[in-house]
Amino acid sequence: MKVKRYTIETKIRILREAQSRDKTIQDVCRERQISEQSFHRWKRELGMLELNQAKQLKELQRENARLKRMLADEMLGKELLKEVLEKKL
């Protein structure tokens, strides 16, 4: 089964559609062909954020992940240098 990827804009649009209309969450999910689980996960993640706030949140999450990888690489390099120095002495 092919997995669809939705943009932040689309996710927020779907959340707003379910919030503003007279339709139930089940109806919106059925129309958009998404699971209710996905809908509630998006609602938990994006909640009442505006579009620009959601984009900024995602960008900060990507930057945070990149910084964590950089820190892990530096710590690993430091550990390798310690091991090499211990073997030489």
C-alpha positions in Angstrom: 0.0 0.0 0.0 1.4 3.4 -1.0 1.9 5.8 1.8 0.8 9.4 1.1 2.8 12.3 2.5 0.9 15.4 3.4 2.4 18.8 3.6 1.9 20.9 6.7 -0.4 23.2 4.8 -2.6 20.2 3.8 -2.7 18.8 7.4 -3.7 22.2 8.8 -6.4 22.6 6.1 -7.8 19.2 7.0 -7.9 20.0 10.7 -9.6 23.3 10.0 -12.1 21.7 7.7 -13.1 19.2 10.5 -13.3 22.0 13.0 -15.4 24.5 11.0 -17.9 22.3 9.2 -20.9 20.5 10.4 -19.3 17.2 9.4 -17.9 14.7 11.9 -14.3 13.8 12.1 -15.1 10.4 10.6 -16.7 12.0 7.5 -13.7 14.3 6.9 -11.3 11.4 7.3 -13.3 9.3 4.9 -13.4 12.1 2.3 -9.7 12.8 2.6 -8.9 9.0 2.8 -6.9 9.3 6.0 -7.3 7.3 9.2 -8.7 8.8 12.3 -5.5 7.9 14.1 -3.6 10.1 11.6 -6.1 12.9 12.1 -5.7 12.8 15.9 -1.9 12.6 15.7 -1.9 15.7 13.4 -4.3 17.5 15.9 -2.0 16.7 18.8 1.1 17.8 16.9 -0.3 20.9 15.1 -3.3 21.7 17.3 -4.3 25.3 17.0 -1.1 26.5 15.4 -1.3 28.9 12.5 0.4 27.9 9.3 3.5 30.0 9.8 3.9 28.8 13.4 3.7 25.1 12.2 6.3 25.7 9.5 8.6 27.3 12.1 8.0 24.4 14.5 9.0 21.9 11.8 12.1 23.9 10.8 13.2 24.1 14.5 12.7 20.3 14.9 14.8 19.7 11.8 17.5 22.0 13.1 17.4 20.4 16.5 17.9 16.9 15.0 20.8 18.1 12.9 22.5 19.6 16.0 21.9 16.4 18.0 23.6 14.4 15.2 26.6 16.9 15.2 26.9 16.6 19.0 26.8 12.8 18.8 29.5 12.8 16.0 31.8 15.1 18.1 31.3 12.9 21.2 32.2 9.8 19.2 35.3 11.5 17.8 36.4 12.5 21.2 35.9 8.9 22.5 38.0 7.5 19.6 40.8 10.0 20.3 40.8 8.9 24.0 41.1 5.3 23.0 44.0 6.0 20.6 45.9 8.0 23.2 45.4 5.2 25.8 46.8 2.6 23.4 49.9 4.8 22.6 50.7 5.3 26.3 
